[in-house]
């Protein structure tokens, strides 16, 4: 099994994460939110593993472009989930499903080094 990295290819953090994996020869699968959408069952698993607060990217340009009512609607798990399905760009990236079943959100080189060292 290989890790599956979910994200958007033109996202700087996703680019950095993919380059980091490639430089270390870590085989991985990539799922493009823009082309393939967000798999509902995977989103539900991520929400269960990481929590909606960690998964919802309130720092990105997509969030900043939302009107105040939409942002307010996302102040709980159901509202955040609905928005993530409508606009995958509000999901913090990358989301990685590791072979051991763990899910991580964002790129942390030190943590990934520990995961990929054998």
ZIBEL-V985733 format. One record per run of one state. SS is the DSSP state (H for helix, E for strand, C for the rest). FROM is the first residue (numbers start at 1). LEN is the number of residues. Records with the same first field share a line. If there is no record, write none. Layout:
BEGIN
SS: FROM-LEN / FROM-LEN
END
This chain:
BEGIN
C: 1-2 / 8-4 / 24-4 / 37-3 / 51-1 / 57-4 / 66-2 / 74-3 / 87-1 / 92-3 / 98-5 / 106-3 / 117-2
E: 3-5 / 28-5 / 56-1 / 91-1 / 95-3 / 103-3
H: 12-12 / 33-4 / 40-11 / 52-4 / 61-5 / 68-6 / 77-10 / 88-3 / 109-8
END
